[in-house]
Amino acid sequence: MNGVFVDSNIFIGILEGEENAKKVFNSDLKLYKNSLISSEVIYIYLKAVTNKKSYVLKKNPEEITRINLNKIEELLDLAETLPINKEIEDLSFEIIGKYGLLPNDALIAATCKHYGIKDIATFDKDFGRVEFLNVWKL
């Protein structure tokens, strides 16, 4: 697949006005993510707009229901969501063992490998250890 996988920190960077993050969305390449990225971005956004810890939000679901997520949904929709399947889950265990990535990052790397995506846009230096990924210098 031609294109670039977009890590959650790039989406967050867009929300924070980070100029380097904007470069990713100004490229002509197809953008990809998986459901982990959407979950991470929404989670961080909820905590940021409420200025509350996750355990407080969990006990007060009415606060979450008052938040308009349209802006986040539109942003996330700029990248195609690639499904995570059993093969990707299995591959993530190998990646954890070989590269020392944490589980979410291993699932991201496994998603890229499974779908043949060689480029990843991220501010996370950990992906530099993964030889099959080309980490964009942002």
Order of alpha helices (4+ residues) and beta strands (2+ residues): beta-alpha-alpha-beta-alpha-alpha-alpha-alpha-beta-alpha-alpha-beta-beta
